[in-house]
Amino acid sequence: MGSTLAGDFDYDLHGSGYAVQRRADPRIAGMIQAALGDARTVVNVGAGAGSYEPADRYVTAVEPSAGMRAQRPRTAVPAVDAWAEALPFDDDAFDAAMATITVHQWSDLGRGLSELRRVARGPVALLVFDPAAAGRFWLAEYCPELIATEQRRDPAISDLTGAIGASCDVVEVPIPIDCVDGFTEAFYARPERFLDARVRAAQSAWGFVDEAATARCLRSLRDDLDSGTWDARFGHLRTQPEWTGSLRLLVGHP
C-alpha cells in the first residue's frame, strides 16, 4: 500500500518500543470489554501492537504501519494492512468496532469514524484523550509544549460523539497508580519515569516537542525531584490509588 504514514507521526520509524511500553492495562481493558457488550465479532482499527484486543472474541485487526504490525505477539491475529478511512469490509460486517488511542493519528477523522460506524452493527468503542482536560496534568507546568501538542492533536469530544452513533456514552476513565499502559498520564504518581528516554519514545507527543524544550523540561523536573520541590507540591499523588485526567471511553450506539 505504499507509505504507511497514515497521520502526523511515523510509527514505522519511531514506534519500535510500543509493544513493551504500551501494554494493555487490565482495568482499562475491562471497561472496553464491558463497552463491547455481547459482541462476538470485533474489528480493531488502528490496532498497533495489539493492546486491548479482547482474547475471547473473534477479532479482525487493522493497522497500516508495518513496524507496528511486526510487534504484534504471536498469539494475536495478523493485522490487515489498511487505513481507518477506507476499511475493506462490507457494511455491518462486525458486531462491534473499537479503536484505542489512535484517532488523533488518522488523516481524515470524519471519514475514519464514518467507516467504523459503517462496518459495525452494534457499539463503537473509542478510547481517547479529551484535550479540554489535558491541562489537569502536573506535567503541564514543566512542559507546556507537550500539553499544547496533545491538545492540538486530540480531537474534541464533541467531534467524535455524533459520528459513532445515534447516542453516545462518554465515560471518564480513572487511571490506576500502577497503570501498565505507558501513556503520559499513566505516570501521574511516578514522575521519575519521564527521565527515561524509552518511556518518552513510546509517547508520540514528545516527537513534536523540540529538543531545547524537552531538555529544559527534563532539567527542571530532575532538579525539582532532587530538591524535593516536586514532592512538596505533588507528592500526595504517589499514594493516590487512581487519578482522573483526560482519558475517556466513548461508546456509540446505533
N, C-alpha and C positions, 0 to 999 in steps of 0.2 A: 504493500500500500504506500510505498514511498516513505517520506519522512514520518516519524512517529511523534513529532512535536505537535500535540493537539491543542496546546494552550500557551501560556506565557512562561512555563517552566519546563526545562528539558530533563525529564526523568531518565532518559537513556544515559545522559551524561552525568547527572548528579544524584541519581536515585539508588545507588548501589547498597546503601545501608538500611534501606527501609524495612526489609524483612526482619532485621534484628531489632531495630529501634522502634518500629511502629507495629507492634503486635497487638492483637485484639485484647482489650480489657474485658474480662468475663462479665463484669457488672453492666458495662455499656452494651456488650453483646446480648445480654439478657433482655435489655429494653428493646433492642432491634428485633430479637426473636418474637417478643410479645407483639410488636407492631405488625409483624408479618402474618399474625393470626394463624389460621389453619391452612395457609397456602402450602401446597406440596411442590410446586414448580416455581422457581425464583430466578430472575435474571439480575445479576450483579454488575452494574455498569460503572466503569472506571475502577475495576476490581483490584488493580495493583497486584501486590504480592499475596492477596487472599485474605487479609484481615476481615473479620466479621462475617465471613461466609458461613451460613448455617451448615452443620455437618449432617443434619437429619432430614434434609430435603434435597430434591433434585435441583442442582444449581447450574446455570449457564453463566459463565463469567465472560465479560467483555473488557478488554484492555488494549489500547493502541500502542503502548510502549513496549518494545521488545525487551528492554532492560528490566522492566517490572515483571513482565511475563516470565522471564528467566529466573526470577527469585521465588516464584510460586513453589510451595513444597510439593513433594511427590504425591502426597495424599490429596492434594487439591486437583480439581478438574482443570485440564488445559484451558487457557483463556482464548476466546475468539479475538482475532486481530481486527478490531472495528472501532468506530467512533460513536460516542453517545448521540451525536447529531444525525447519524444515519445507521440505525440498528438494522441488521439484516434478518429481521424476524417478521412474521405475519402479525396482523392486528390481533390483540387478545391472546397472544401465544403463551403467556405465563399467568399463573395465579397471582403473582406479585412481582414488584420490581424494587430494587434497592440501590442506593448509591451513597457511599460513606466517605466524607471529607474529600470530595472530588469536584463538586460543581464549580468551584472557583477556578478550576483549570480548563473548563470547557470553552471553546472558542465562540460558540453560539448558544448561550444559556437557554433562551426561549425554545429553540429547536430541540435541544437535548431533553429538556423537561417534557416537551410535547411527545417526543419519542418514548420516554418512559411511560407516560400515560397511555400511549397508543398500544404498546405491547403487553400491558398488564390488565387483566380482568378485574383484579382486586386492588389491594392497597399499594401505594408507592411510598416507600420509606426513605427519607433523606437524613443523613447525619451531617450537620453543617455548623458553621460558626456564625453568630449574629454580630455583624460589625458594629451595631449600635451599643453592644455591651463589651466590646474589646477593651475599652479604657478602664474597666474594673481591675484589670490585672496589674499588680505592682510593677511588672517589667516596663510598663509604660513610662515610669519615672526614670528608668535607666536608658531605655532605647525607644524613644517616641517614634523614631523612623520605622522600627519594626511594626509597631502597632498601626501606624499610618498605612504601611504596606498591606497589612491584613485587612484593614477597613476598606482599602481600595479594591482589593481582590475579592473579598467575600461579598456576594450579592445580598441586598436587603431581604429580610424575611418576607416582606410583602411582595417581592418579585418572584418568590418561589411558591407561595401557598396556593394561589389561584390556578397555577399551571399544572398542579399534580392531582387535582381532584375537585369535585363539586363542593366538598367540605374538607377541611384540613385541621388536624390537631397539631399544636406547637407545644412541645414539652421541653422545659429546662432540664438539662442532663447534669446531675451532680457528678463532680469529678472526684474519685476516691484518692486518698492521700498516697496510696501506693500504686496508682494507675500505671499499667504496663504499656499503654499506648503513648509513645513519646511526643505528642504534640506539645506546643509551648505551655499551655495552661496546666498540663499534666504535672508540671514541676512547681506548682504554686508553693509547695512546702519543702522543696529540695532545690534551693537556688544554686547550689554548687554545681549542679548538673549542667547549667548553661556554660560553664567554663570548659566543658568537654566538646571539642570540635565535632566528634562523632554524633553527639546529640543534636547540635545545631545543623549538621549536614542533613539530618532527616526531618528538618522543619523548613519547608521550601521558602518561607517568607524571608529567612536570612539571606537567601540568594539575591534579594533585591535591595539589600542594605549595603551601602558602600563600605569599603574596608576601614576607612577612617572612623566612621560612625560605629562600626562594630567594635573596633579596638577601644574607642572611648567608653562604650557601654561596658565591655568586659573589664576594663581597668577600674571603672567606678564601682562595679559590682564586687570585684575582688577586694578592693580597698575597704568597702563597707562591710564585707564579710570578715575581713581580718580585724577590723577595728571594733566590730560588734554593733555597728550602726544599723545594719540590715536587721539583726535580731531585735534590736531595741524597738524598731518600728514594726516589723512584720513577723517577729519570732513566734507569735501566737499561732501562726499558720502551721508551724512544724508539728503541732499535735492536733490540728483540726482534722477530724476524720474525712471530711469531704468539703468541697468548695464549689459554689456555682458561679461560673464565669459566663462565657459566651457560647458554650456548646449547646446545641439544640437538636432535638429529634422531631422531624416533621413527618406526619403520616397523612397522606392524601387518600381520600375515599372517593370512588367513582359515583 
